[in-house]
Structures are given as structure tokens and as C-alpha cells.
Amino acid sequence: MSSCQITTAQQEMRKGLTFRFDTNSLSIERIAVYPYPDLKKLWVRVQLSSFATPVVVQMTCLDQDGREVSDMLLVDWRDDYISLTMHFKKPPVPDALYSLSVQVERDDQILDSQQFDFPLTFVDPNQK
């Protein structure tokens, strides 16, 4: 190949495509939780570090007494950004302290696990 020829990878990079490379340090970088105004649902956003091989993401929300009020399982997840709505299975308790646990795994190996505590209070995410 002459020095003037452009490889396919170089052409793809010029188009603005992002290449992902797995590292052994896949991690949860950020978690944000915004209760909806009716306090019966949560808008959950999670930012993961870049990765190429799909993962399993388990999210569990517990109330102030440690009881599960919502859960979500994302199988074969391929994106480093998660934005979803979780619905409560039990009536909410306004202003109570809730906890969201997020666990990321691949091939039955836990890569990262984080817990995020938050008060069940509506906050407009556009006003932050």
C-alpha cells in the first residue's frame, strides 16, 4: 500500500464514527435519578465508560425500609449511555430516602456496582 492510500479505518474516522475498545476497567461513571412529578416513576440516566462487548445491567430501586419498589434488567446492552423510566410497584412515600443500585456484568463477572441514594422529591431536570 502506498503512503497516499487511505485505509478503511481512516475513512471511517473521517466520517466521525467512534471506535470503542474494551478495557478491563469498564465502570459506571455517573448516575442521575429524577422522580417524575407524580413520584410513581423515575427517570434514570447512567453513563458507563466505553466498551465494545455487550454487558448485562441490573438496576434495583429500594425504599427507605430496604424493600424493592422497582427493578430493570438490560440484557446484551451495547451503549455507554442509559436513559429509561422505572415504574414503582408500590405506592411511593414522598420525601423519603430511596436507593438505586446499578450493577454491570459480563459473563457472570461483576465489572462495577454503584449505589445512589436520593430523596423522592420532584426536581425539574431542566432547572438544574
C-alpha angles and dihedrals in degrees: 000000000000121000089249095061117096117219122230090250091054090050091051091049090052088055088060099250117154120229118209124210124193118232127181089247103072104158146172104254102180140004125194125180124190118182114218117243092260089052090224095105138040128215103216125193123184127181116203127189115258118285139165105202116072119255139198116242120198119192123186127179119202128192125228090278093053095254119142111249099168140005139182132191120198110194123195090005113184107177129084091218124065123190118169146136121249118200122213117240092201133043111278125242108222116232092007119134113256130183131217118200119197121191126182121197142166127195091357091303118121109231097180140347127192136177123210120193119202140165115248094243127128113249119175104236090208091061096056 
